[in-house]
Amino acid sequence: MAHPLMPKATAVWLVENSALTFVQIAEYCGLHTLEVQAIADDEVAIGMQGLDPIAGGELTQEELDRCIADADAKLEMAKQDIPLPKARQKGARYTPVSKRQDRPDAIAWLVKNHPELSDAQVSRLIGTTKPTINAIRDRTHWNMANIKPQNPVALGLCISADLEKVVALARAKAGIVHEPAEVVVSDDGSEKTPLSLKPGEVILLKGEAKAEQERLLELEAASTLLDADILDGQLPVEIAPLSAEDVFSTPSPKEP
């Protein structure tokens, strides 16, 4: 059941200006019976100005008289005949006059960096029309020579949250899946995400992995050249390994 806008002030007025019972006033105002009795005994809401529910359109005089005559009757709220404001329908996005000349630059940036966006999404995002978008896509716009792609967020035509939301929806609809931002490479050369790494596994970051791959390629090329020299007979096939004593020992001087 709906209650008055200011229940205590309404209860003060009903206690002072009507012969309703405490139960009737409590049920109408959404208060406890003891609270209404305390208001009548000047223990609660001392000095509070009463609010006339009849003048406020919350109660009719006929309803008040009916309940005064019947102690078991319950007060009912009067039906409001005041017209309620209508909800505004969603229309085209409003763009300030000072920023309307920046819209072609924003459209060119969106077409260039996010081709997955549809004309309707671009139109709702920055408040433009589809013919303008198509003219910039086809490079047939009358001012195409002076259009420079610029981020609509930097131009103040939209906020970054709206742009990210629209781009995410367009990518999901187009089925575009991006790789994870951080990709690590294990010691065997296979790329893995951080969630797929095993405990204790040696990993390399992107830059280190690239350097390691280049080093492996150089070693592989050197070994290929060495094998080719051996096959051509330029190097002996069997090279006896040298011991530590042979390496560090001082050679004896040759006798003349």
Order of alpha helices (4+ residues) and beta strands (2+ residues): alpha-alpha-alpha-alpha-alpha-alpha-alpha-alpha-alpha-beta-beta-beta-alpha-alpha
